[in-house]
Amino acid sequence: RAWQVPLAQVSRRGSRTVVWGQVRDRTGKQLYRLQQLRNGRWRWVYGTRRTDARGYFRRTVRAGRGSKLRVWSTRDRIFSPVLVVR
């Protein structure tokens, strides 16, 4: 089911990383949360956000090379696969 929440890196400049994702299988804006692995623990980055009407989102986060990120679909209660920042 993780294919329902794809996450990809769009770009990185220093520690500013742009990620793109989608919460699939529904119409309308969807709730999601982003997590980052820090010091061996998954921590929430910002709060709950909404996708656009087609389920897509694009976010800029502080995440340098080697950082690990994942997205949580609040309605589906599933995580995306882990993204390792390049």
PDB file of N, CA, C and O in Angstrom:
ATOM      1  N   ARG A   1       0.802  -1.206   0.000  1.00  0.00           N
ATOM      2  CA  ARG A   1       0.000   0.000   0.000  1.00  0.00           C
ATOM      3  C   ARG A   1       0.845   1.269   0.000  1.00  0.00           C
ATOM      4  O   ARG A   1       0.318   2.359  -0.226  1.00  0.00           O
ATOM      5  N   ALA A   2       2.134   1.148   0.248  1.00  0.00           N
ATOM      6  CA  ALA A   2       2.988   2.338   0.275  1.00  0.00           C
ATOM      7  C   ALA A   2       3.010   3.065  -1.069  1.00  0.00           C
ATOM      8  O   ALA A   2       3.312   4.257  -1.125  1.00  0.00           O
ATOM      9  N   TRP A   3       2.692   2.351  -2.151  1.00  0.00           N
ATOM     10  CA  TRP A   3       2.637   2.991  -3.471  1.00  0.00           C
ATOM     11  C   TRP A   3       1.576   4.076  -3.505  1.00  0.00           C
ATOM     12  O   TRP A   3       1.591   4.923  -4.398  1.00  0.00           O
ATOM     13  N   GLN A   4       0.655   4.066  -2.550  1.00  0.00           N
ATOM     14  CA  GLN A   4      -0.385   5.079  -2.504  1.00  0.00           C
ATOM     15  C   GLN A   4       0.145   6.433  -2.057  1.00  0.00           C
ATOM     16  O   GLN A   4      -0.530   7.450  -2.219  1.00  0.00           O
ATOM     17  N   VAL A   5       1.342   6.454  -1.499  1.00  0.00           N
ATOM     18  CA  VAL A   5       1.908   7.701  -0.979  1.00  0.00           C
ATOM     19  C   VAL A   5       3.344   7.844  -1.493  1.00  0.00           C
ATOM     20  O   VAL A   5       4.292   7.685  -0.724  1.00  0.00           O
ATOM     21  N   PRO A   6       3.510   8.142  -2.790  1.00  0.00           N
ATOM     22  CA  PRO A   6       4.866   8.312  -3.309  1.00  0.00           C
ATOM     23  C   PRO A   6       5.498   9.602  -2.787  1.00  0.00           C
ATOM     24  O   PRO A   6       4.805  10.585  -2.523  1.00  0.00           O
ATOM     25  N   LEU A   7       6.817   9.583  -2.643  1.00  0.00           N
ATOM     26  CA  LEU A   7       7.583  10.748  -2.191  1.00  0.00           C
ATOM     27  C   LEU A   7       8.877  10.789  -2.990  1.00  0.00           C
ATOM     28  O   LEU A   7       9.562   9.774  -3.115  1.00  0.00           O
ATOM     29  N   ALA A   8       9.215  11.949  -3.530  1.00  0.00           N
ATOM     30  CA  ALA A   8      10.415  12.094  -4.354  1.00  0.00           C
ATOM     31  C   ALA A   8      11.098  13.420  -4.069  1.00  0.00           C
ATOM     32  O   ALA A   8      10.459  14.405  -3.699  1.00  0.00           O
ATOM     33  N   GLN A   9      12.403  13.421  -4.248  1.00  0.00           N
ATOM     34  CA  GLN A   9      13.177  14.649  -4.115  1.00  0.00           C
ATOM     35  C   GLN A   9      13.153  15.383  -5.455  1.00  0.00           C
ATOM     36  O   GLN A   9      13.412  14.793  -6.503  1.00  0.00           O
ATOM     37  N   VAL A  10      12.838  16.676  -5.405  1.00  0.00           N
ATOM     38  CA  VAL A  10      12.826  17.507  -6.606  1.00  0.00           C
ATOM     39  C   VAL A  10      14.176  18.193  -6.767  1.00  0.00           C
ATOM     40  O   VAL A  10      14.743  18.205  -7.860  1.00  0.00           O
ATOM     41  N   SER A  11      14.694  18.769  -5.674  1.00  0.00           N
ATOM     42  CA  SER A  11      15.971  19.464  -5.726  1.00  0.00           C
ATOM     43  C   SER A  11      16.528  19.628  -4.320  1.00  0.00           C
ATOM     44  O   SER A  11      15.825  19.443  -3.326  1.00  0.00           O
ATOM     45  N   ARG A  12      17.813  19.981  -4.260  1.00  0.00           N
ATOM     46  CA  ARG A  12      18.444  20.293  -2.968  1.00  0.00           C
ATOM     47  C   ARG A  12      19.510  21.335  -3.202  1.00  0.00           C
ATOM     48  O   ARG A  12      20.287  21.238  -4.152  1.00  0.00           O
ATOM     49  N   ARG A  13      19.548  22.323  -2.347  1.00  0.00           N
ATOM     50  CA  ARG A  13      20.589  23.337  -2.349  1.00  0.00           C
ATOM     51  C   ARG A  13      21.021  23.515  -0.906  1.00  0.00           C
ATOM     52  O   ARG A  13      20.314  24.134  -0.110  1.00  0.00           O
ATOM     53  N   GLY A  14      22.186  22.969  -0.569  1.00  0.00           N
ATOM     54  CA  GLY A  14      22.622  22.979   0.828  1.00  0.00           C
ATOM     55  C   GLY A  14      21.700  22.102   1.644  1.00  0.00           C
ATOM     56  O   GLY A  14      21.528  20.921   1.345  1.00  0.00           O
ATOM     57  N   SER A  15      21.102  22.682   2.681  1.00  0.00           N
ATOM     58  CA  SER A  15      20.178  21.906   3.509  1.00  0.00           C
ATOM     59  C   SER A  15      18.719  22.176   3.145  1.00  0.00           C
ATOM     60  O   SER A  15      17.808  21.686   3.812  1.00  0.00           O
ATOM     61  N   ARG A  16      18.501  22.954   2.090  1.00  0.00           N
ATOM     62  CA  ARG A  16      17.123  23.213   1.645  1.00  0.00           C
ATOM     63  C   ARG A  16      16.759  22.206   0.556  1.00  0.00           C
ATOM     64  O   ARG A  16      17.294  22.235  -0.552  1.00  0.00           O
ATOM     65  N   THR A  17      15.843  21.326   0.904  1.00  0.00           N
ATOM     66  CA  THR A  17      15.439  20.262  -0.010  1.00  0.00           C
ATOM     67  C   THR A  17      13.967  20.420  -0.367  1.00  0.00           C
ATOM     68  O   THR A  17      13.125  20.640   0.503  1.00  0.00           O
ATOM     69  N   VAL A  18      13.670  20.305  -1.647  1.00  0.00           N
ATOM     70  CA  VAL A  18      12.290  20.358  -2.120  1.00  0.00           C
ATOM     71  C   VAL A  18      11.848  18.931  -2.414  1.00  0.00           C
ATOM     72  O   VAL A  18      12.508  18.200  -3.153  1.00  0.00           O
ATOM     73  N   VAL A  19      10.711  18.544  -1.819  1.00  0.00           N
ATOM     74  CA  VAL A  19      10.163  17.211  -2.056  1.00  0.00           C
ATOM     75  C   VAL A  19       8.775  17.339  -2.675  1.00  0.00           C
ATOM     76  O   VAL A  19       8.075  18.336  -2.497  1.00  0.00           O
ATOM     77  N   TRP A  20       8.410  16.302  -3.401  1.00  0.00           N
ATOM     78  CA  TRP A  20       7.106  16.219  -4.045  1.00  0.00           C
ATOM     79  C   TRP A  20       6.467  14.914  -3.618  1.00  0.00           C
ATOM     80  O   TRP A  20       7.160  13.913  -3.437  1.00  0.00           O
ATOM     81  N   GLY A  21       5.168  14.912  -3.456  1.00  0.00           N
ATOM     82  CA  GLY A  21       4.483  13.684  -3.105  1.00  0.00           C
ATOM     83  C   GLY A  21       3.030  13.725  -3.502  1.00  0.00           C
ATOM     84  O   GLY A  21       2.528  14.723  -4.018  1.00  0.00           O
ATOM     85  N   GLN A  22       2.363  12.606  -3.245  1.00  0.00           N
ATOM     86  CA  GLN A  22       0.951  12.486  -3.583  1.00  0.00           C
ATOM     87  C   GLN A  22       0.288  11.520  -2.611  1.00  0.00           C
ATOM     88  O   GLN A  22       0.879  10.518  -2.208  1.00  0.00           O
ATOM     89  N   VAL A  23      -0.951  11.838  -2.239  1.00  0.00           N
ATOM     90  CA  VAL A  23      -1.789  10.925  -1.478  1.00  0.00           C
ATOM     91  C   VAL A  23      -2.847  10.456  -2.462  1.00  0.00           C
ATOM     92  O   VAL A  23      -3.712  11.236  -2.861  1.00  0.00           O
ATOM     93  N   ARG A  24      -2.788   9.190  -2.859  1.00  0.00           N
ATOM     94  CA  ARG A  24      -3.583   8.667  -3.972  1.00  0.00           C
ATOM     95  C   ARG A  24      -4.900   8.030  -3.553  1.00  0.00           C
ATOM     96  O   ARG A  24      -5.205   7.854  -2.374  1.00  0.00           O
ATOM     97  N   ASP A  25      -5.654   7.699  -4.582  1.00  0.00           N
ATOM     98  CA  ASP A  25      -6.900   6.937  -4.494  1.00  0.00           C
ATOM     99  C   ASP A  25      -8.076   7.724  -3.929  1.00  0.00           C
ATOM    100  O   ASP A  25      -9.018   7.135  -3.399  1.00  0.00           O
ATOM    101  N   ARG A  26      -8.031   9.025  -4.034  1.00  0.00           N
ATOM    102  CA  ARG A  26      -9.146   9.863  -3.596  1.00  0.00           C
ATOM    103  C   ARG A  26      -9.181  11.131  -4.438  1.00  0.00           C
ATOM    104  O   ARG A  26      -8.229  11.456  -5.148  1.00  0.00           O
ATOM    105  N   THR A  27     -10.290  11.830  -4.341  1.00  0.00           N
ATOM    106  CA  THR A  27     -10.370  13.144  -4.966  1.00  0.00           C
ATOM    107  C   THR A  27     -10.442  14.184  -3.860  1.00  0.00           C
ATOM    108  O   THR A  27     -10.845  13.886  -2.736  1.00  0.00           O
ATOM    109  N   GLY A  28     -10.053  15.386  -4.186  1.00  0.00           N
ATOM    110  CA  GLY A  28     -10.084  16.467  -3.209  1.00  0.00           C
ATOM    111  C   GLY A  28      -8.819  16.545  -2.383  1.00  0.00           C
ATOM    112  O   GLY A  28      -7.944  15.684  -2.476  1.00  0.00           O
ATOM    113  N   LYS A  29      -8.734  17.577  -1.581  1.00  0.00           N
ATOM    114  CA  LYS A  29      -7.549  17.797  -0.746  1.00  0.00           C
ATOM    115  C   LYS A  29      -7.451  16.727   0.329  1.00  0.00           C
ATOM    116  O   LYS A  29      -8.445  16.356   0.953  1.00  0.00           O
ATOM    117  N   GLN A  30      -6.225  16.236   0.534  1.00  0.00           N
ATOM    118  CA  GLN A  30      -5.974  15.166   1.500  1.00  0.00           C
ATOM    119  C   GLN A  30      -5.028  15.652   2.593  1.00  0.00           C
ATOM    120  O   GLN A  30      -4.136  16.459   2.335  1.00  0.00           O
ATOM    121  N   LEU A  31      -5.222  15.164   3.798  1.00  0.00           N
ATOM    122  CA  LEU A  31      -4.336  15.509   4.913  1.00  0.00           C
ATOM    123  C   LEU A  31      -3.113  14.603   4.909  1.00  0.00           C
ATOM    124  O   LEU A  31      -3.209  13.406   4.639  1.00  0.00           O
ATOM    125  N   TYR A  32      -1.960  15.197   5.214  1.00  0.00           N
ATOM    126  CA  TYR A  32      -0.727  14.419   5.311  1.00  0.00           C
ATOM    127  C   TYR A  32       0.199  15.088   6.309  1.00  0.00           C
ATOM    128  O   TYR A  32       0.025  16.257   6.654  1.00  0.00           O
ATOM    129  N   ARG A  33       1.196  14.323   6.770  1.00  0.00           N
ATOM    130  CA  ARG A  33       2.246  14.855   7.641  1.00  0.00           C
ATOM    131  C   ARG A  33       3.584  14.331   7.145  1.00  0.00           C
ATOM    132  O   ARG A  33       3.671  13.235   6.591  1.00  0.00           O
ATOM    133  N   LEU A  34       4.611  15.120   7.350  1.00  0.00           N
ATOM    134  CA  LEU A  34       5.961  14.761   6.927  1.00  0.00           C
ATOM    135  C   LEU A  34       6.794  14.459   8.163  1.00  0.00           C
ATOM    136  O   LEU A  34       6.692  15.155   9.173  1.00  0.00           O
ATOM    137  N   GLN A  35       7.628  13.406   8.080  1.00  0.00           N
ATOM    138  CA  GLN A  35       8.536  13.058   9.169  1.00  0.00           C
ATOM    139  C   GLN A  35       9.970  13.035   8.673  1.00  0.00           C
ATOM    140  O   GLN A  35      10.249  12.765   7.505  1.00  0.00           O
ATOM    141  N   GLN A  36      10.880  13.333   9.615  1.00  0.00           N
ATOM    142  CA  GLN A  36      12.316  13.263   9.325  1.00  0.00           C
ATOM    143  C   GLN A  36      12.973  12.465  10.432  1.00  0.00           C
ATOM    144  O   GLN A  36      12.640  12.621  11.607  1.00  0.00           O
ATOM    145  N   LEU A  37      13.921  11.595  10.046  1.00  0.00           N
ATOM    146  CA  LEU A  37      14.660  10.806  11.028  1.00  0.00           C
ATOM    147  C   LEU A  37      15.791  11.670  11.581  1.00  0.00           C
ATOM    148  O   LEU A  37      16.685  12.088  10.844  1.00  0.00           O
ATOM    149  N   ARG A  38      15.740  11.931  12.891  1.00  0.00           N
ATOM    150  CA  ARG A  38      16.767  12.743  13.553  1.00  0.00           C
ATOM    151  C   ARG A  38      17.206  12.036  14.825  1.00  0.00           C
ATOM    152  O   ARG A  38      16.382  11.679  15.667  1.00  0.00           O
ATOM    153  N   ASN A  39      18.505  11.839  14.955  1.00  0.00           N
ATOM    154  CA  ASN A  39      19.056  11.182  16.144  1.00  0.00           C
ATOM    155  C   ASN A  39      18.383   9.843  16.429  1.00  0.00           C
ATOM    156  O   ASN A  39      18.116   9.502  17.581  1.00  0.00           O
ATOM    157  N   GLY A  40      18.114   9.094  15.367  1.00  0.00           N
ATOM    158  CA  GLY A  40      17.552   7.767  15.521  1.00  0.00           C
ATOM    159  C   GLY A  40      16.065   7.703  15.793  1.00  0.00           C
ATOM    160  O   GLY A  40      15.527   6.622  16.030  1.00  0.00           O
ATOM    161  N   ARG A  41      15.377   8.862  15.761  1.00  0.00           N
ATOM    162  CA  ARG A  41      13.933   8.892  16.030  1.00  0.00           C
ATOM    163  C   ARG A  41      13.215   9.648  14.919  1.00  0.00           C
ATOM    164  O   ARG A  41      13.708  10.665  14.432  1.00  0.00           O
ATOM    165  N   TRP A  42      12.047   9.145  14.520  1.00  0.00           N
ATOM    166  CA  TRP A  42      11.228   9.846  13.542  1.00  0.00           C
ATOM    167  C   TRP A  42      10.531  11.006  14.233  1.00  0.00           C
ATOM    168  O   TRP A  42       9.866  10.831  15.254  1.00  0.00           O
ATOM    169  N   ARG A  43      10.694  12.199  13.660  1.00  0.00           N
ATOM    170  CA  ARG A  43      10.091  13.401  14.240  1.00  0.00           C
ATOM    171  C   ARG A  43       9.249  14.110  13.180  1.00  0.00           C
ATOM    172  O   ARG A  43       9.612  14.164  12.005  1.00  0.00           O
ATOM    173  N   TRP A  44       8.122  14.650  13.625  1.00  0.00           N
ATOM    174  CA  TRP A  44       7.243  15.369  12.707  1.00  0.00           C
ATOM    175  C   TRP A  44       7.886  16.674  12.268  1.00  0.00           C
ATOM    176  O   TRP A  44       8.499  17.374  13.074  1.00  0.00           O
ATOM    177  N   VAL A  45       7.747  16.996  10.998  1.00  0.00           N
ATOM    178  CA  VAL A  45       8.234  18.263  10.439  1.00  0.00           C
ATOM    179  C   VAL A  45       7.007  19.123  10.188  1.00  0.00           C
ATOM    180  O   VAL A  45       6.180  18.803   9.333  1.00  0.00           O
ATOM    181  N   TYR A  46       6.892  20.203  10.926  1.00  0.00           N
ATOM    182  CA  TYR A  46       5.719  21.081  10.846  1.00  0.00           C
ATOM    183  C   TYR A  46       4.486  20.320  11.311  1.00  0.00           C
ATOM    184  O   TYR A  46       4.602  19.310  12.005  1.00  0.00           O
ATOM    185  N   GLY A  47       3.333  20.790  10.940  1.00  0.00           N
ATOM    186  CA  GLY A  47       2.095  20.134  11.360  1.00  0.00           C
ATOM    187  C   GLY A  47       1.426  19.429  10.202  1.00  0.00           C
ATOM    188  O   GLY A  47       2.036  19.179   9.162  1.00  0.00           O
ATOM    189  N   THR A  48       0.171  19.118  10.402  1.00  0.00           N
ATOM    190  CA  THR A  48      -0.620  18.479   9.362  1.00  0.00           C
ATOM    191  C   THR A  48      -0.889  19.492   8.255  1.00  0.00           C
ATOM    192  O   THR A  48      -1.232  20.643   8.523  1.00  0.00           O
ATOM    193  N   ARG A  49      -0.732  19.057   7.025  1.00  0.00           N
ATOM    194  CA  ARG A  49      -0.964  19.918   5.857  1.00  0.00           C
ATOM    195  C   ARG A  49      -1.953  19.254   4.929  1.00  0.00           C
ATOM    196  O   ARG A  49      -2.308  18.089   5.105  1.00  0.00           O
ATOM    197  N   ARG A  50      -2.401  20.017   3.927  1.00  0.00           N
ATOM    198  CA  ARG A  50      -3.317  19.489   2.914  1.00  0.00           C
ATOM    199  C   ARG A  50      -2.637  19.487   1.554  1.00  0.00           C
ATOM    200  O   ARG A  50      -1.838  20.366   1.229  1.00  0.00           O
ATOM    201  N   THR A  51      -2.976  18.477   0.775  1.00  0.00           N
ATOM    202  CA  THR A  51      -2.516  18.433  -0.608  1.00  0.00           C
ATOM    203  C   THR A  51      -3.362  19.400  -1.433  1.00  0.00           C
ATOM    204  O   THR A  51      -4.292  20.022  -0.920  1.00  0.00           O
ATOM    205  N   ASP A  52      -3.027  19.516  -2.715  1.00  0.00           N
ATOM    206  CA  ASP A  52      -3.918  20.268  -3.603  1.00  0.00           C
ATOM    207  C   ASP A  52      -5.129  19.376  -3.923  1.00  0.00           C
ATOM    208  O   ASP A  52      -5.227  18.260  -3.412  1.00  0.00           O
ATOM    209  N   ALA A  53      -6.031  19.855  -4.747  1.00  0.00           N
ATOM    210  CA  ALA A  53      -7.272  19.142  -5.035  1.00  0.00           C
ATOM    211  C   ALA A  53      -7.049  17.796  -5.720  1.00  0.00           C
ATOM    212  O   ALA A  53      -7.918  16.925  -5.676  1.00  0.00           O
ATOM    213  N   ARG A  54      -5.886  17.622  -6.353  1.00  0.00           N
ATOM    214  CA  ARG A  54      -5.585  16.345  -7.021  1.00  0.00           C
ATOM    215  C   ARG A  54      -4.764  15.402  -6.144  1.00  0.00           C
ATOM    216  O   ARG A  54      -4.399  14.313  -6.587  1.00  0.00           O
ATOM    217  N   GLY A  55      -4.472  15.801  -4.914  1.00  0.00           N
ATOM    218  CA  GLY A  55      -3.740  14.935  -3.997  1.00  0.00           C
ATOM    219  C   GLY A  55      -2.235  15.140  -3.987  1.00  0.00           C
ATOM    220  O   GLY A  55      -1.519  14.374  -3.342  1.00  0.00           O
ATOM    221  N   TYR A  56      -1.731  16.167  -4.695  1.00  0.00           N
ATOM    222  CA  TYR A  56      -0.289  16.421  -4.776  1.00  0.00           C
ATOM    223  C   TYR A  56       0.156  17.468  -3.754  1.00  0.00           C
ATOM    224  O   TYR A  56      -0.625  18.320  -3.331  1.00  0.00           O
ATOM    225  N   PHE A  57       1.418  17.382  -3.375  1.00  0.00           N
ATOM    226  CA  PHE A  57       2.014  18.436  -2.547  1.00  0.00           C
ATOM    227  C   PHE A  57       3.464  18.622  -2.934  1.00  0.00           C
ATOM    228  O   PHE A  57       4.090  17.742  -3.524  1.00  0.00           O
ATOM    229  N   ARG A  58       3.980  19.778  -2.592  1.00  0.00           N
ATOM    230  CA  ARG A  58       5.382  20.132  -2.811  1.00  0.00           C
ATOM    231  C   ARG A  58       5.797  20.933  -1.600  1.00  0.00           C
ATOM    232  O   ARG A  58       5.142  21.913  -1.245  1.00  0.00           O
ATOM    233  N   ARG A  59       6.905  20.516  -0.947  1.00  0.00           N
ATOM    234  CA  ARG A  59       7.351  21.176   0.284  1.00  0.00           C
ATOM    235  C   ARG A  59       8.839  21.413   0.250  1.00  0.00           C
ATOM    236  O   ARG A  59       9.592  20.621  -0.316  1.00  0.00           O
ATOM    237  N   THR A  60       9.261  22.496   0.852  1.00  0.00           N
ATOM    238  CA  THR A  60      10.675  22.769   1.070  1.00  0.00           C
ATOM    239  C   THR A  60      10.955  22.523   2.550  1.00  0.00           C
ATOM    240  O   THR A  60      10.284  23.077   3.421  1.00  0.00           O
ATOM    241  N   VAL A  61      11.954  21.686   2.821  1.00  0.00           N
ATOM    242  CA  VAL A  61      12.298  21.339   4.202  1.00  0.00           C
ATOM    243  C   VAL A  61      13.801  21.479   4.407  1.00  0.00           C
ATOM    244  O   VAL A  61      14.568  21.493   3.444  1.00  0.00           O
ATOM    245  N   ARG A  62      14.215  21.581   5.666  1.00  0.00           N
ATOM    246  CA  ARG A  62      15.640  21.587   5.996  1.00  0.00           C
ATOM    247  C   ARG A  62      16.079  20.146   6.131  1.00  0.00           C
ATOM    248  O   ARG A  62      15.843  19.498   7.151  1.00  0.00           O
ATOM    249  N   ALA A  63      16.718  19.657   5.090  1.00  0.00           N
ATOM    250  CA  ALA A  63      17.153  18.262   5.085  1.00  0.00           C
ATOM    251  C   ALA A  63      18.336  18.146   4.130  1.00  0.00           C
ATOM    252  O   ALA A  63      18.166  18.187   2.912  1.00  0.00           O
ATOM    253  N   GLY A  64      19.523  18.002   4.686  1.00  0.00           N
ATOM    254  CA  GLY A  64      20.726  17.884   3.874  1.00  0.00           C
ATOM    255  C   GLY A  64      20.923  16.487   3.325  1.00  0.00           C
ATOM    256  O   GLY A  64      20.116  15.588   3.561  1.00  0.00           O
ATOM    257  N   ARG A  65      22.009  16.320   2.588  1.00  0.00           N
ATOM    258  CA  ARG A  65      22.335  15.021   1.986  1.00  0.00           C
ATOM    259  C   ARG A  65      22.361  13.928   3.054  1.00  0.00           C
ATOM    260  O   ARG A  65      22.939  14.103   4.127  1.00  0.00           O
ATOM    261  N   GLY A  66      21.729  12.804   2.741  1.00  0.00           N
ATOM    262  CA  GLY A  66      21.679  11.671   3.663  1.00  0.00           C
ATOM    263  C   GLY A  66      20.501  11.691   4.622  1.00  0.00           C
ATOM    264  O   GLY A  66      20.245  10.697   5.301  1.00  0.00           O
ATOM    265  N   SER A  67      19.778  12.805   4.692  1.00  0.00           N
ATOM    266  CA  SER A  67      18.591  12.868   5.559  1.00  0.00           C
ATOM    267  C   SER A  67      17.541  11.890   5.072  1.00  0.00           C
ATOM    268  O   SER A  67      17.458  11.593   3.880  1.00  0.00           O
ATOM    269  N   LYS A  68      16.742  11.392   5.998  1.00  0.00           N
ATOM    270  CA  LYS A  68      15.675  10.451   5.656  1.00  0.00           C
ATOM    271  C   LYS A  68      14.332  11.085   5.971  1.00  0.00           C
ATOM    272  O   LYS A  68      14.115  11.622   7.058  1.00  0.00           O
ATOM    273  N   LEU A  69      13.432  11.011   4.991  1.00  0.00           N
ATOM    274  CA  LEU A  69      12.100  11.582   5.113  1.00  0.00           C
ATOM    275  C   LEU A  69      11.053  10.545   4.742  1.00  0.00           C
ATOM    276  O   LEU A  69      11.327   9.612   3.988  1.00  0.00           O
ATOM    277  N   ARG A  70       9.852  10.717   5.280  1.00  0.00           N
ATOM    278  CA  ARG A  70       8.714   9.902   4.872  1.00  0.00           C
ATOM    279  C   ARG A  70       7.437  10.699   5.109  1.00  0.00           C
ATOM    280  O   ARG A  70       7.416  11.646   5.896  1.00  0.00           O
ATOM    281  N   VAL A  71       6.375  10.303   4.418  1.00  0.00           N
ATOM    282  CA  VAL A  71       5.087  10.985   4.516  1.00  0.00           C
ATOM    283  C   VAL A  71       4.065  10.043   5.139  1.00  0.00           C
ATOM    284  O   VAL A  71       4.043   8.845   4.858  1.00  0.00           O
ATOM    285  N   TRP A  72       3.228  10.610   5.984  1.00  0.00           N
ATOM    286  CA  TRP A  72       2.152   9.867   6.633  1.00  0.00           C
ATOM    287  C   TRP A  72       0.827  10.343   6.050  1.00  0.00           C
ATOM    288  O   TRP A  72       0.532  11.538   6.076  1.00  0.00           O
ATOM    289  N   SER A  73       0.035   9.427   5.530  1.00  0.00           N
ATOM    290  CA  SER A  73      -1.318   9.727   5.077  1.00  0.00           C
ATOM    291  C   SER A  73      -2.240   9.550   6.270  1.00  0.00           C
ATOM    292  O   SER A  73      -2.447   8.431   6.739  1.00  0.00           O
ATOM    293  N   THR A  74      -2.796  10.652   6.763  1.00  0.00           N
ATOM    294  CA  THR A  74      -3.587  10.573   7.994  1.00  0.00           C
ATOM    295  C   THR A  74      -4.859   9.750   7.814  1.00  0.00           C
ATOM    296  O   THR A  74      -5.267   9.037   8.731  1.00  0.00           O
ATOM    297  N   ARG A  75      -5.475   9.837   6.671  1.00  0.00           N
ATOM    298  CA  ARG A  75      -6.715   9.082   6.454  1.00  0.00           C
ATOM    299  C   ARG A  75      -6.447   7.590   6.252  1.00  0.00           C
ATOM    300  O   ARG A  75      -7.179   6.752   6.778  1.00  0.00           O
ATOM    301  N   ASP A  76      -5.407   7.260   5.496  1.00  0.00           N
ATOM    302  CA  ASP A  76      -5.098   5.856   5.220  1.00  0.00           C
ATOM    303  C   ASP A  76      -4.273   5.203   6.323  1.00  0.00           C
ATOM    304  O   ASP A  76      -4.193   3.978   6.413  1.00  0.00           O
ATOM    305  N   ARG A  77      -3.662   6.039   7.159  1.00  0.00           N
ATOM    306  CA  ARG A  77      -2.815   5.559   8.255  1.00  0.00           C
ATOM    307  C   ARG A  77      -1.666   4.691   7.748  1.00  0.00           C
ATOM    308  O   ARG A  77      -1.389   3.619   8.285  1.00  0.00           O
ATOM    309  N   ILE A  78      -1.002   5.186   6.694  1.00  0.00           N
ATOM    310  CA  ILE A  78       0.167   4.488   6.150  1.00  0.00           C
ATOM    311  C   ILE A  78       1.270   5.494   5.856  1.00  0.00           C
ATOM    312  O   ILE A  78       1.006   6.672   5.615  1.00  0.00           O
ATOM    313  N   PHE A  79       2.518   5.010   5.880  1.00  0.00           N
ATOM    314  CA  PHE A  79       3.671   5.818   5.530  1.00  0.00           C
ATOM    315  C   PHE A  79       4.090   5.546   4.095  1.00  0.00           C
ATOM    316  O   PHE A  79       3.845   4.470   3.549  1.00  0.00           O
ATOM    317  N   SER A  80       4.717   6.532   3.507  1.00  0.00           N
ATOM    318  CA  SER A  80       5.380   6.340   2.220  1.00  0.00           C
ATOM    319  C   SER A  80       6.648   5.540   2.450  1.00  0.00           C
ATOM    320  O   SER A  80       7.078   5.378   3.592  1.00  0.00           O
ATOM    321  N   PRO A  81       7.256   5.037   1.379  1.00  0.00           N
ATOM    322  CA  PRO A  81       8.618   4.495   1.521  1.00  0.00           C
ATOM    323  C   PRO A  81       9.554   5.627   1.973  1.00  0.00           C
ATOM    324  O   PRO A  81       9.277   6.800   1.722  1.00  0.00           O
ATOM    325  N   VAL A  82      10.640   5.278   2.628  1.00  0.00           N
ATOM    326  CA  VAL A  82      11.613   6.276   3.093  1.00  0.00           C
ATOM    327  C   VAL A  82      12.383   6.855   1.916  1.00  0.00           C
ATOM    328  O   VAL A  82      12.847   6.128   1.037  1.00  0.00           O
ATOM    329  N   LEU A  83      12.510   8.170   1.916  1.00  0.00           N
ATOM    330  CA  LEU A  83      13.299   8.881   0.900  1.00  0.00           C
ATOM    331  C   LEU A  83      14.623   9.293   1.540  1.00  0.00           C
ATOM    332  O   LEU A  83      14.626   9.939   2.588  1.00  0.00           O
ATOM    333  N   VAL A  84      15.732   8.931   0.930  1.00  0.00           N
ATOM    334  CA  VAL A  84      17.051   9.371   1.382  1.00  0.00           C
ATOM    335  C   VAL A  84      17.471  10.519   0.470  1.00  0.00           C
ATOM    336  O   VAL A  84      17.581  10.347  -0.744  1.00  0.00           O
ATOM    337  N   VAL A  85      17.704  11.685   1.056  1.00  0.00           N
ATOM    338  CA  VAL A  85      18.049  12.886   0.286  1.00  0.00           C
ATOM    339  C   VAL A  85      19.422  12.711  -0.353  1.00  0.00           C
ATOM    340  O   VAL A  85      20.380  12.311   0.309  1.00  0.00           O
ATOM    341  N   ARG A  86      19.507  13.018  -1.659  1.00  0.00           N
ATOM    342  CA  ARG A  86      20.763  12.918  -2.405  1.00  0.00           C
ATOM    343  C   ARG A  86      21.498  14.245  -2.359  1.00  0.00           C
ATOM    344  O   ARG A  86      22.582  14.371  -2.929  1.00  0.00           O
TER     345      ARG A  86
END
